[in-house]
Amino acid sequence: MAKKAAGATPAMTALTKLGIEFAVRTYTHDPAETDFGGEAARELGMDPRRVFKTLLAEVDGALAVAVVPVAGSLDLKALAMALGGKRAHMADAAHAERKTGYVVGGISPLGQRTRLTTVIDISAPGFPTILVSGGRRGLDIELSAADLARAAGATFAPIGKP
């Protein structure tokens, strides 16, 4: 796997600074597509259980990052429990973009403008590598779940549902 690609995003820069190896996977994003994670899995020919989407939620008023397989959805109650909270709801898209520095559909769990508490679904370590957004639509990063957790300061918890 390569360490750095031309036109590096903040996510790639963060991984490179930590010495974490990763591979860059690109595809041509269809501007009419709104299922960003599903598009990534299809276009890259990957199992959608191995491609993870980055979602922002508010848990008891604080923003948090949830990383779950595109084949399922986020269990907001499970996320709240994983963070010791009571209630969770999806964050406003504009707020998520301001806090992360990325656009919706390209939000990466890495290299965010504001580092947020991050939880990765417990299914991630079951794969040798997983894919997450690399910081823009049409660009994913492939790396191990352990390396993702280390780079994002994340924990693992059962937060996804089929």
Helices and strands as residue ranges (DSSP letters): H 10-18, E 23-26, H 36-44, E 52-59, E 62-69, E 73-74, H 76-82, E 88-90, H 93-100, E 117-121, G 124-126, E 130-136, E 139-143, H 145-152, E 155-157, E 160-161
